[in-house]
């Protein structure tokens, strides 16, 4: 049986009204493969909660279950006290859940401004009026400009998305997620494919957004330096199960995590 130590600090005494996301015995099978196996976690509101684990641990499948991209085989997903287990992705977006993917997901032939304006419009009353002139949707411009500045792309507002450097494309994707003003951001490897020197800027941006006080960030990330330096809580997955959960210092000291995640070859440092 896998030992599943819980945090002695981070989760102690946590109240129900502090929980924004919760899963109960969440399981997803693909034929004989159990990709997510009986996962129960709680995510504190306005926190940065990282999900880590080796390749094939079930992290992306878990995110797909949270966002409604796929349905579980069993178990439940609770968001702000509401059971959203069988809600499709277009409904979870309306509930306030934004999701990014490992592969950058933007409109390459539209400008930065147009990408973000369409995202802002998508959750408004004009979400299906894509063939009308953009000048008719002035009400979304203020939000678009606010988001563009927030993600640091003000000087590139009229630049075609496909011409942006990869790091700026990642910023744009973050802006697309932020445009509808979600409460939770599910970020699946946001630094994937980025040059090492670009990573600190993007992570600082994500931290700034989360620390503004009204956002919860769930992060799948392989860069352990990033995870250990920015996370409030970490859940470690291994072979579809929760292996450990706790603060960065608790996870760094966990010998099972050292063995399962890094093969015992490296030390996790806070």
Secondary structure, DSSP 8 states (H G I E B T S, - for coil): ----B--SSSSTT--GGGEEEEEEEEEEEETTEEEEEEEEEEEETT-EEEEE-STTSSHHHHHHHHHTSS--SEEEEEETTEE-TT--HHHHHHHTEEE--SS----TTSBHHHHHHHHHHHTSTTTT-TTS-GGG-GGGHHHHHHHHHHTT-GGGTTSBGGGS-HHHHHHHHHHHHHHTT-SEEEEESTTTT--HHHHHHHHHHHHHHHHTTT-EEEEE-S-HHHHHHH-SEEEEEETTEEEEEE-HHHHHT-HHHHHHHHTTSS----
